[in-house]
């Protein structure tokens, strides 16, 4: 009910894709077309940028034994043949270390409602 603008990205910064939150409430944003991940304070101040050797960064999660490893997925989608030659690691998963742990995962359960589609 109290919606507000959090962050505005310039076109050259890419588009916000996957987002996660760490234990301090900082927001980590994967930048599709932006060559990395940005970390923002809860107030929207840019705190850190993690650059990657690929343009299309898609999702990220904080994990590992101490929840301080960032795991980042990337995509090859939309890259030309020339761009793929320049970014041979496009589509790979990358990792980096953070200074603050992420949040532990919540357990969830799922059940099938109805039967298979006919």
Beta strands, then each sheet from edge to edge (+ up, - down):
strand 1: 15-21
strand 2: 27-32
strand 3: 36-40
strand 4: 46-51
strand 5: 57-63
strand 6: 69-74
strand 7: 93-97
sheet 1: 1+ 2- 3+ 4-
sheet 2: 5+ 6- 7+
end
